[in-house]
Structure formats: C-alpha cells, structure tokens
Amino acid sequence: MGAAWRPPLQDRTIVVTRAESQLAEARQRFERAGAQVLDLPALVIGPPDEWGPLDDALGELADFHWLIFSSSNGVDAVEQRLERIGTNLSRRPGTVKIAAVGRKTAARLEALRAPADFVPPTFVADSLIENFPVSGWGLRLLLPRVQSGGRTLLGEAFAEAGARVVEAAAYESRCPARMPVATALALEQGRIDALTFSSGKTVIHTCRLLQRSFGDDWQRQLAPVALISIGPQTSRTCRELLGRVDAEADPYDLSGLVQACIASLAGRPLLRATPD
C-alpha cells in the first residue's frame, strides 16, 4: 500500500498577519492545508480622523464617472456613509461605474448587490491602471482609501492620464498595542516556520510589534522564519524593512499565499517534532 496522504503544511506553524476582523478566512485556509496557525493581528480597522472629505464627495456622487475601490474596507465604509443619507451602493446614480482591485473587494461588492463594472485580470492596483477599459481623460474619479500608508499610485497615474481624481479617507488601519502572548512565545522558542503578510502595512506594524516584544534585537527572532508576501507591493516593503522575502503569492490572494507558503517550506526541515 502507498503512504498515507499528508496535508502539505502538516507539522508546520504559520503566523497570519491581518486585521483582527479578517483573520478567520486566512486561518481556515491554512488549517485546511494542515498547518497550526497562530494569529498576529497587525491591523486595527477603524474610522478615519474625520469623515468630512468622504461625505462631501459622496454627496456629489452623481458628478463622478467611476468609484474605484482597492479594499473591502473601503467598500464597507462607503456603504455605511451612503446609508446615513438614505441610499447605498446598489442604488447609486446609474452613471457611476465601479472598479474593484482584488477578489475580496469584488466579492464584497457582489454581496452588497453592487457588482463591479470592472475588475482587473490580476489583483493589484497596477493591473487596474494598465487594463482600465476607457481612457482616463476628462473622467472624474472617486478613490476611497486608507487614511495613511496607502498607495498614491492609482490617483497619480489617473491624474497623469487626464482624469480629475478625488481621494478621500474612508478608514484607518492602526497598529495594535501588542502581539498575542502565544505568538510571541512561539517566536522566542523558534517554533514558527513562516510569517505571512497580506499588505505593506502589516509588515510595518509587525516590525513595530516585534520591537515592542523583543527590543532592539527583534530581527534575530525572524532568522529561521520564512517570510511570505501576498504581492509585489508587500514584497517591496518586506525587502525594505526586513531585508528579504522568501516567496510571493501568485495569484495575489489568500489561495496564492497558501500555495507560496507550501512551496517555500517544501525543502525546509521541520522546526518541531512530528508526533508519533
């Protein structure tokens, strides 16, 4: 008889860094691949410092040609602010089209019965710009975005193409006060096989949390750990702050992140003993 099938991440311990409210799906995907998952919530999603700019733009929504979302957090924030004035995305003016970056962003719009009119073929902002279905010249675009640390690439690129771009803070992603004790202990004991990052900001906040937990020598805790990124921008931040990235998701989503983790760890020895 052949050997019994083993899940590809069995006996591996993976740390997932996402917003606390968004950890469940990532945990489930890694657990289905056999991993033991430890959470490291690296983002706390909340409102921006002020709603005024977004509310002003939404009050003039009929004057825009496109509403461009790069995250499901932006979708939720806009839906909530529209509900305050008696409408929602599914009942937006018929002249306003929606573009969405990322599978999760598009799925959230579908759930709100406001499906995107355009989703780029790959799940990064660069792809949206390269494949946008119409010329940007003369268009008026609304880009709800994170208050700080978000990319200005979209706004700058569309402005260069002749569009009139309004960027408005729809939410903020702040750094938690500390990392979970269980995750810090596993890092200290060298029991972590891989650390996964879902955005550049999760990298930035994870570095802060590691420094708070381990002091100036915090990077030593990552020496045996594979660093896995969800996409090109996240990989760039990893290289800038951590000096390396060991694998990048393809496609740039959670399923790609799991596959990148499997591929990166395939040739690495186990860090903890396999049960008999």
DRENMAR-261134 format. One record per residue (C-alpha): residue number from 1; residue in three letters; x, y, z. Coordinates in Angstrom, 2 decimals, decimal comma. Layout:
REM residues N
<rec i="NUM" aa="ala" X="X" Y="Y" Z="Z"/>
...
END
This chain:
REM residues 276
<rec i="1" aa="met" X="0,00" Y="0,00" Z="0,00"/>
<rec i="2" aa="gly" X="1,14" Y="3,55" Z="-0,68"/>
<rec i="3" aa="ala" X="1,98" Y="6,01" Z="2,04"/>
<rec i="4" aa="ala" X="-0,95" Y="7,82" Z="3,61"/>
<rec i="5" aa="trp" X="-1,54" Y="11,31" Z="2,23"/>
<rec i="6" aa="arg" X="-0,20" Y="14,13" Z="4,38"/>
<rec i="7" aa="pro" X="-1,51" Y="17,67" Z="4,17"/>
<rec i="8" aa="pro" X="1,28" Y="19,83" Z="2,71"/>
<rec i="9" aa="leu" X="1,61" Y="22,02" Z="5,82"/>
<rec i="10" aa="gln" X="1,22" Y="19,30" Z="8,44"/>
<rec i="11" aa="asp" X="3,54" Y="19,88" Z="11,42"/>
<rec i="12" aa="arg" X="4,17" Y="23,45" Z="10,27"/>
<rec i="13" aa="thr" X="3,35" Y="26,52" Z="12,35"/>
<rec i="14" aa="ile" X="2,28" Y="29,54" Z="10,35"/>
<rec i="15" aa="val" X="1,70" Y="33,08" Z="11,62"/>
<rec i="16" aa="val" X="-1,05" Y="35,06" Z="9,88"/>
<rec i="17" aa="thr" X="-0,89" Y="38,86" Z="9,99"/>
<rec i="18" aa="arg" X="-4,17" Y="40,53" Z="9,03"/>
<rec i="19" aa="ala" X="-6,74" Y="42,80" Z="10,55"/>
<rec i="20" aa="glu" X="-8,27" Y="41,11" Z="13,59"/>
<rec i="21" aa="ser" X="-11,70" Y="41,14" Z="11,96"/>
<rec i="22" aa="gln" X="-10,30" Y="39,41" Z="8,85"/>
<rec i="23" aa="leu" X="-8,24" Y="36,59" Z="10,38"/>
<rec i="24" aa="ala" X="-10,84" Y="33,81" Z="10,18"/>
<rec i="25" aa="glu" X="-10,70" Y="33,13" Z="6,44"/>
<rec i="26" aa="ala" X="-6,90" Y="33,07" Z="6,34"/>
<rec i="27" aa="arg" X="-6,77" Y="30,78" Z="9,37"/>
<rec i="28" aa="gln" X="-9,24" Y="28,36" Z="7,78"/>
<rec i="29" aa="arg" X="-7,30" Y="28,18" Z="4,51"/>
<rec i="30" aa="phe" X="-4,00" Y="27,40" Z="6,25"/>
<rec i="31" aa="glu" X="-5,63" Y="24,90" Z="8,59"/>
<rec i="32" aa="arg" X="-7,14" Y="23,07" Z="5,62"/>
<rec i="33" aa="ala" X="-3,57" Y="22,69" Z="4,34"/>
<rec i="34" aa="gly" X="-2,63" Y="21,07" Z="7,67"/>
<rec i="35" aa="ala" X="-0,91" Y="23,98" Z="9,41"/>
<rec i="36" aa="gln" X="-1,07" Y="25,01" Z="13,01"/>
<rec i="37" aa="val" X="-1,99" Y="28,71" Z="12,79"/>
<rec i="38" aa="leu" X="-1,05" Y="31,46" Z="15,19"/>
<rec i="39" aa="asp" X="-2,65" Y="34,87" Z="14,87"/>
<rec i="40" aa="leu" X="-0,75" Y="38,12" Z="14,80"/>
<rec i="41" aa="pro" X="-3,38" Y="40,82" Z="14,27"/>
<rec i="42" aa="ala" X="-1,29" Y="43,59" Z="12,71"/>
<rec i="43" aa="leu" X="-4,11" Y="45,97" Z="11,81"/>
<rec i="44" aa="val" X="-6,97" Y="47,52" Z="13,74"/>
<rec i="45" aa="ile" X="-9,50" Y="48,84" Z="11,24"/>
<rec i="46" aa="gly" X="-11,42" Y="51,92" Z="12,33"/>
<rec i="47" aa="pro" X="-12,82" Y="55,22" Z="11,09"/>
<rec i="48" aa="pro" X="-10,60" Y="58,00" Z="9,72"/>
<rec i="49" aa="asp" X="-9,90" Y="61,03" Z="11,86"/>
<rec i="50" aa="glu" X="-12,66" Y="62,90" Z="10,02"/>
<rec i="51" aa="trp" X="-15,48" Y="61,90" Z="7,68"/>
<rec i="52" aa="gly" X="-15,93" Y="65,31" Z="6,07"/>
<rec i="53" aa="pro" X="-14,00" Y="64,80" Z="2,80"/>
<rec i="54" aa="leu" X="-15,62" Y="61,43" Z="2,07"/>
<rec i="55" aa="asp" X="-19,10" Y="62,64" Z="2,99"/>
<rec i="56" aa="asp" X="-18,67" Y="65,71" Z="0,79"/>
<rec i="57" aa="ala" X="-17,62" Y="63,55" Z="-2,15"/>
<rec i="58" aa="leu" X="-20,46" Y="61,08" Z="-1,65"/>
<rec i="59" aa="gly" X="-22,91" Y="63,98" Z="-1,52"/>
<rec i="60" aa="glu" X="-21,80" Y="64,76" Z="-5,09"/>
<rec i="61" aa="leu" X="-21,57" Y="61,14" Z="-6,23"/>
<rec i="62" aa="ala" X="-23,63" Y="61,76" Z="-9,37"/>
<rec i="63" aa="asp" X="-20,85" Y="64,08" Z="-10,60"/>
<rec i="64" aa="phe" X="-18,33" Y="61,21" Z="-10,72"/>
<rec i="65" aa="his" X="-17,86" Y="58,76" Z="-13,58"/>
<rec i="66" aa="trp" X="-16,11" Y="55,99" Z="-11,62"/>
<rec i="67" aa="leu" X="-15,88" Y="54,88" Z="-7,99"/>
<rec i="68" aa="ile" X="-12,66" Y="52,90" Z="-7,53"/>
<rec i="69" aa="phe" X="-12,18" Y="50,55" Z="-4,57"/>
<rec i="70" aa="ser" X="-8,86" Y="48,93" Z="-3,64"/>
<rec i="71" aa="ser" X="-10,09" Y="47,14" Z="-0,50"/>
<rec i="72" aa="ser" X="-13,22" Y="45,69" Z="1,05"/>
<rec i="73" aa="asn" X="-12,70" Y="48,07" Z="4,00"/>
<rec i="74" aa="gly" X="-13,29" Y="50,98" Z="1,64"/>
<rec i="75" aa="val" X="-16,42" Y="49,30" Z="0,28"/>
<rec i="76" aa="asp" X="-17,87" Y="48,85" Z="3,77"/>
<rec i="77" aa="ala" X="-17,07" Y="52,43" Z="4,78"/>
<rec i="78" aa="val" X="-18,70" Y="53,92" Z="1,69"/>
<rec i="79" aa="glu" X="-21,78" Y="51,71" Z="2,08"/>
<rec i="80" aa="gln" X="-22,18" Y="52,83" Z="5,69"/>
<rec i="81" aa="arg" X="-21,78" Y="56,52" Z="4,85"/>
<rec i="82" aa="leu" X="-24,27" Y="56,27" Z="1,97"/>
<rec i="83" aa="glu" X="-26,79" Y="54,59" Z="4,27"/>
<rec i="84" aa="arg" X="-26,61" Y="57,65" Z="6,53"/>
<rec i="85" aa="ile" X="-28,03" Y="59,75" Z="3,70"/>
<rec i="86" aa="gly" X="-30,69" Y="57,23" Z="2,74"/>
<rec i="87" aa="thr" X="-29,06" Y="55,35" Z="-0,11"/>
<rec i="88" aa="asn" X="-26,43" Y="52,66" Z="-0,79"/>
<rec i="89" aa="leu" X="-24,06" Y="51,39" Z="-3,46"/>
<rec i="90" aa="ser" X="-26,69" Y="49,30" Z="-5,22"/>
<rec i="91" aa="arg" X="-28,85" Y="52,42" Z="-5,62"/>
<rec i="92" aa="arg" X="-26,07" Y="54,77" Z="-6,70"/>
<rec i="93" aa="pro" X="-26,65" Y="57,03" Z="-9,72"/>
<rec i="94" aa="gly" X="-26,76" Y="54,97" Z="-12,90"/>
<rec i="95" aa="thr" X="-23,95" Y="56,98" Z="-14,48"/>
<rec i="96" aa="val" X="-21,45" Y="55,95" Z="-11,78"/>
<rec i="97" aa="lys" X="-19,46" Y="52,80" Z="-12,55"/>
<rec i="98" aa="ile" X="-17,43" Y="50,81" Z="-10,05"/>
<rec i="99" aa="ala" X="-13,94" Y="49,32" Z="-10,41"/>
<rec i="100" aa="ala" X="-12,53" Y="46,92" Z="-7,82"/>
<rec i="101" aa="val" X="-8,98" Y="45,77" Z="-7,13"/>
<rec i="102" aa="gly" X="-8,85" Y="42,27" Z="-5,69"/>
<rec i="103" aa="arg" X="-11,10" Y="39,24" Z="-5,46"/>
<rec i="104" aa="lys" X="-12,20" Y="40,02" Z="-1,91"/>
<rec i="105" aa="thr" X="-13,11" Y="43,60" Z="-2,83"/>
<rec i="106" aa="ala" X="-15,15" Y="42,38" Z="-5,79"/>
<rec i="107" aa="ala" X="-16,85" Y="39,71" Z="-3,66"/>
<rec i="108" aa="arg" X="-17,86" Y="42,29" Z="-1,06"/>
<rec i="109" aa="leu" X="-19,46" Y="44,42" Z="-3,77"/>
<rec i="110" aa="glu" X="-21,33" Y="41,37" Z="-5,07"/>
<rec i="111" aa="ala" X="-22,64" Y="40,71" Z="-1,56"/>
<rec i="112" aa="leu" X="-23,99" Y="44,26" Z="-1,45"/>
<rec i="113" aa="arg" X="-25,71" Y="43,76" Z="-4,83"/>
<rec i="114" aa="ala" X="-23,42" Y="46,35" Z="-6,38"/>
<rec i="115" aa="pro" X="-21,15" Y="44,24" Z="-8,60"/>
<rec i="116" aa="ala" X="-18,08" Y="45,89" Z="-10,04"/>
<rec i="117" aa="asp" X="-18,22" Y="47,00" Z="-13,66"/>
<rec i="118" aa="phe" X="-14,51" Y="46,32" Z="-14,00"/>
<rec i="119" aa="val" X="-12,10" Y="44,02" Z="-12,13"/>
<rec i="120" aa="pro" X="-8,52" Y="43,87" Z="-13,45"/>
<rec i="121" aa="pro" X="-7,11" Y="40,48" Z="-14,50"/>
<rec i="122" aa="thr" X="-4,58" Y="40,41" Z="-11,66"/>
<rec i="123" aa="phe" X="-5,38" Y="41,56" Z="-8,16"/>
<rec i="124" aa="val" X="-3,06" Y="44,55" Z="-7,80"/>
<rec i="125" aa="ala" X="-3,55" Y="48,25" Z="-8,40"/>
<rec i="126" aa="asp" X="-1,01" Y="48,34" Z="-11,24"/>
<rec i="127" aa="ser" X="-3,17" Y="45,92" Z="-13,22"/>
<rec i="128" aa="leu" X="-6,22" Y="48,17" Z="-12,86"/>
<rec i="129" aa="ile" X="-4,34" Y="51,09" Z="-14,37"/>
<rec i="130" aa="glu" X="-2,85" Y="49,05" Z="-17,21"/>
<rec i="131" aa="asn" X="-6,18" Y="47,44" Z="-18,16"/>
<rec i="132" aa="phe" X="-8,70" Y="50,20" Z="-17,40"/>
<rec i="133" aa="pro" X="-11,44" Y="49,87" Z="-20,05"/>
<rec i="134" aa="val" X="-11,62" Y="53,55" Z="-21,05"/>
<rec i="135" aa="ser" X="-9,27" Y="56,49" Z="-21,37"/>
<rec i="136" aa="gly" X="-8,93" Y="58,47" Z="-18,17"/>
<rec i="137" aa="trp" X="-9,01" Y="61,80" Z="-20,00"/>
<rec i="138" aa="gly" X="-11,78" Y="64,02" Z="-18,67"/>
<rec i="139" aa="leu" X="-13,12" Y="61,44" Z="-16,21"/>
<rec i="140" aa="arg" X="-13,94" Y="62,36" Z="-12,62"/>
<rec i="141" aa="leu" X="-12,90" Y="59,56" Z="-10,28"/>
<rec i="142" aa="leu" X="-13,54" Y="58,98" Z="-6,56"/>
<rec i="143" aa="leu" X="-11,00" Y="56,81" Z="-4,75"/>
<rec i="144" aa="pro" X="-11,98" Y="55,96" Z="-1,14"/>
<rec i="145" aa="arg" X="-8,80" Y="54,81" Z="0,58"/>
<rec i="146" aa="val" X="-6,99" Y="54,19" Z="3,83"/>
<rec i="147" aa="gln" X="-6,13" Y="57,40" Z="5,67"/>
<rec i="148" aa="ser" X="-2,39" Y="56,74" Z="5,97"/>
<rec i="149" aa="gly" X="0,10" Y="54,37" Z="4,44"/>
<rec i="150" aa="gly" X="-2,00" Y="53,64" Z="1,36"/>
<rec i="151" aa="arg" X="-0,72" Y="53,81" Z="-2,19"/>
<rec i="152" aa="thr" X="-0,99" Y="57,02" Z="-4,17"/>
<rec i="153" aa="leu" X="-0,15" Y="55,16" Z="-7,39"/>
<rec i="154" aa="leu" X="-3,77" Y="54,98" Z="-8,54"/>
<rec i="155" aa="gly" X="-4,50" Y="58,65" Z="-8,01"/>
<rec i="156" aa="glu" X="-1,24" Y="59,81" Z="-9,53"/>
<rec i="157" aa="ala" X="-1,50" Y="57,54" Z="-12,57"/>
<rec i="158" aa="phe" X="-5,07" Y="58,55" Z="-13,37"/>
<rec i="159" aa="ala" X="-4,26" Y="62,23" Z="-12,86"/>
<rec i="160" aa="glu" X="-1,37" Y="61,91" Z="-15,33"/>
<rec i="161" aa="ala" X="-3,84" Y="60,35" Z="-17,79"/>
<rec i="162" aa="gly" X="-6,01" Y="63,48" Z="-17,59"/>
<rec i="163" aa="ala" X="-8,58" Y="62,37" Z="-15,00"/>
<rec i="164" aa="arg" X="-9,84" Y="64,55" Z="-12,18"/>
<rec i="165" aa="val" X="-9,18" Y="62,47" Z="-9,09"/>
<rec i="166" aa="val" X="-10,63" Y="62,87" Z="-5,61"/>
<rec i="167" aa="glu" X="-9,01" Y="60,71" Z="-2,92"/>
<rec i="168" aa="ala" X="-10,87" Y="60,59" Z="0,39"/>
<rec i="169" aa="ala" X="-10,02" Y="58,76" Z="3,61"/>
<rec i="170" aa="ala" X="-12,64" Y="56,05" Z="4,21"/>
<rec i="171" aa="tyr" X="-10,96" Y="54,18" Z="7,06"/>
<rec i="172" aa="glu" X="-7,73" Y="53,93" Z="9,01"/>
<rec i="173" aa="ser" X="-5,66" Y="50,85" Z="9,81"/>
<rec i="174" aa="arg" X="-3,83" Y="51,37" Z="13,09"/>
<rec i="175" aa="cys" X="-1,23" Y="49,28" Z="14,89"/>
<rec i="176" aa="pro" X="-2,40" Y="47,12" Z="17,82"/>
<rec i="177" aa="ala" X="-0,85" Y="47,72" Z="21,23"/>
<rec i="178" aa="arg" X="0,89" Y="44,33" Z="21,43"/>
<rec i="179" aa="met" X="1,17" Y="40,94" Z="19,79"/>
<rec i="180" aa="pro" X="-0,57" Y="37,88" Z="21,30"/>
<rec i="181" aa="val" X="1,43" Y="36,19" Z="24,05"/>
<rec i="182" aa="ala" X="1,24" Y="32,76" Z="22,37"/>
<rec i="183" aa="thr" X="2,68" Y="34,13" Z="19,13"/>
<rec i="184" aa="ala" X="5,50" Y="35,99" Z="20,90"/>
<rec i="185" aa="leu" X="6,38" Y="32,84" Z="22,88"/>
<rec i="186" aa="ala" X="6,46" Y="30,66" Z="19,75"/>
<rec i="187" aa="leu" X="8,79" Y="33,14" Z="18,06"/>
<rec i="188" aa="glu" X="11,06" Y="33,25" Z="21,10"/>
<rec i="189" aa="gln" X="11,22" Y="29,45" Z="21,17"/>
<rec i="190" aa="gly" X="11,95" Y="29,16" Z="17,44"/>
<rec i="191" aa="arg" X="8,73" Y="27,27" Z="16,65"/>
<rec i="192" aa="ile" X="7,50" Y="29,41" Z="13,75"/>
<rec i="193" aa="asp" X="8,01" Y="28,07" Z="10,22"/>
<rec i="194" aa="ala" X="6,58" Y="31,01" Z="8,27"/>
<rec i="195" aa="leu" X="5,25" Y="34,51" Z="8,74"/>
<rec i="196" aa="thr" X="2,71" Y="35,64" Z="6,13"/>
<rec i="197" aa="phe" X="1,99" Y="39,23" Z="5,16"/>
<rec i="198" aa="ser" X="-1,16" Y="40,47" Z="3,41"/>
<rec i="199" aa="ser" X="-0,18" Y="44,13" Z="2,84"/>
<rec i="200" aa="gly" X="2,71" Y="46,50" Z="3,22"/>
<rec i="201" aa="lys" X="1,13" Y="47,93" Z="6,33"/>
<rec i="202" aa="thr" X="1,01" Y="44,51" Z="8,01"/>
<rec i="203" aa="val" X="4,79" Y="44,38" Z="7,50"/>
<rec i="204" aa="ile" X="5,28" Y="47,83" Z="9,03"/>
<rec i="205" aa="his" X="3,09" Y="47,09" Z="12,05"/>
<rec i="206" aa="thr" X="4,58" Y="43,63" Z="12,58"/>
<rec i="207" aa="cys" X="8,03" Y="45,21" Z="12,79"/>
<rec i="208" aa="arg" X="6,73" Y="47,63" Z="15,45"/>
<rec i="209" aa="leu" X="5,13" Y="44,80" Z="17,42"/>
<rec i="210" aa="leu" X="8,30" Y="42,70" Z="17,26"/>
<rec i="211" aa="gln" X="10,36" Y="45,62" Z="18,54"/>
<rec i="212" aa="arg" X="7,94" Y="46,17" Z="21,41"/>
<rec i="213" aa="ser" X="8,13" Y="42,49" Z="22,37"/>
<rec i="214" aa="phe" X="11,84" Y="41,78" Z="21,83"/>
<rec i="215" aa="gly" X="13,62" Y="45,13" Z="21,90"/>
<rec i="216" aa="asp" X="16,31" Y="46,30" Z="19,50"/>
<rec i="217" aa="asp" X="17,40" Y="42,72" Z="18,77"/>
<rec i="218" aa="trp" X="13,97" Y="41,81" Z="17,36"/>
<rec i="219" aa="gln" X="15,17" Y="40,80" Z="13,89"/>
<rec i="220" aa="arg" X="17,01" Y="37,79" Z="15,32"/>
<rec i="221" aa="gln" X="13,63" Y="36,20" Z="16,04"/>
<rec i="222" aa="leu" X="12,97" Y="36,02" Z="12,28"/>
<rec i="223" aa="ala" X="16,24" Y="34,32" Z="11,28"/>
<rec i="224" aa="pro" X="14,72" Y="30,80" Z="10,90"/>
<rec i="225" aa="val" X="11,33" Y="32,03" Z="9,68"/>
<rec i="226" aa="ala" X="10,22" Y="32,05" Z="6,03"/>
<rec i="227" aa="leu" X="8,71" Y="35,42" Z="5,05"/>
<rec i="228" aa="ile" X="5,80" Y="35,05" Z="2,62"/>
<rec i="229" aa="ser" X="4,18" Y="38,00" Z="0,83"/>
<rec i="230" aa="ile" X="0,79" Y="38,33" Z="-0,86"/>
<rec i="231" aa="gly" X="2,00" Y="40,54" Z="-3,71"/>
<rec i="232" aa="pro" X="4,61" Y="42,88" Z="-5,23"/>
<rec i="233" aa="gln" X="3,99" Y="45,96" Z="-3,07"/>
<rec i="234" aa="thr" X="4,05" Y="43,86" Z="0,10"/>
<rec i="235" aa="ser" X="7,25" Y="42,19" Z="-1,09"/>
<rec i="236" aa="arg" X="8,88" Y="45,59" Z="-1,60"/>
<rec i="237" aa="thr" X="8,04" Y="46,58" Z="1,97"/>
<rec i="238" aa="cys" X="9,44" Y="43,26" Z="3,24"/>
<rec i="239" aa="arg" X="12,73" Y="43,90" Z="1,46"/>
<rec i="240" aa="glu" X="12,91" Y="47,48" Z="2,72"/>
<rec i="241" aa="leu" X="12,24" Y="46,66" Z="6,38"/>
<rec i="242" aa="leu" X="13,25" Y="43,00" Z="6,73"/>
<rec i="243" aa="gly" X="15,91" Y="42,65" Z="4,06"/>
<rec i="244" aa="arg" X="14,27" Y="39,73" Z="2,26"/>
<rec i="245" aa="val" X="11,14" Y="37,95" Z="1,14"/>
<rec i="246" aa="asp" X="11,23" Y="34,18" Z="0,64"/>
<rec i="247" aa="ala" X="8,14" Y="33,70" Z="-1,54"/>
<rec i="248" aa="glu" X="5,39" Y="35,75" Z="-3,16"/>
<rec i="249" aa="ala" X="1,81" Y="34,66" Z="-3,81"/>
<rec i="250" aa="asp" X="0,64" Y="34,01" Z="-7,35"/>
<rec i="251" aa="pro" X="-2,18" Y="34,82" Z="-7,76"/>
<rec i="252" aa="tyr" X="-2,07" Y="37,74" Z="-5,33"/>
<rec i="253" aa="asp" X="-4,73" Y="36,46" Z="-2,94"/>
<rec i="254" aa="leu" X="-5,14" Y="34,11" Z="0,02"/>
<rec i="255" aa="ser" X="-5,08" Y="30,94" Z="-2,08"/>
<rec i="256" aa="gly" X="-1,85" Y="32,12" Z="-3,68"/>
<rec i="257" aa="leu" X="-0,44" Y="32,96" Z="-0,24"/>
<rec i="258" aa="val" X="-1,09" Y="29,42" Z="0,98"/>
<rec i="259" aa="gln" X="0,50" Y="27,92" Z="-2,16"/>
<rec i="260" aa="ala" X="3,54" Y="30,18" Z="-1,84"/>
<rec i="261" aa="cys" X="3,92" Y="29,06" Z="1,77"/>
<rec i="262" aa="ile" X="3,72" Y="25,39" Z="0,76"/>
<rec i="263" aa="ala" X="6,34" Y="25,86" Z="-1,97"/>
<rec i="264" aa="ser" X="8,72" Y="27,83" Z="0,25"/>
<rec i="265" aa="leu" X="8,62" Y="25,31" Z="3,10"/>
<rec i="266" aa="ala" X="8,80" Y="22,18" Z="0,93"/>
<rec i="267" aa="gly" X="12,56" Y="21,90" Z="1,24"/>
<rec i="268" aa="arg" X="12,92" Y="23,18" Z="4,79"/>
<rec i="269" aa="pro" X="13,35" Y="20,91" Z="7,81"/>
<rec i="270" aa="leu" X="10,58" Y="20,81" Z="10,39"/>
<rec i="271" aa="leu" X="11,11" Y="23,09" Z="13,36"/>
<rec i="272" aa="arg" X="9,11" Y="20,94" Z="15,79"/>
<rec i="273" aa="ala" X="8,95" Y="17,23" Z="16,24"/>
<rec i="274" aa="thr" X="6,39" Y="15,24" Z="14,30"/>
<rec i="275" aa="pro" X="4,02" Y="13,32" Z="16,60"/>
<rec i="276" aa="asp" X="4,34" Y="9,54" Z="16,56"/>
END
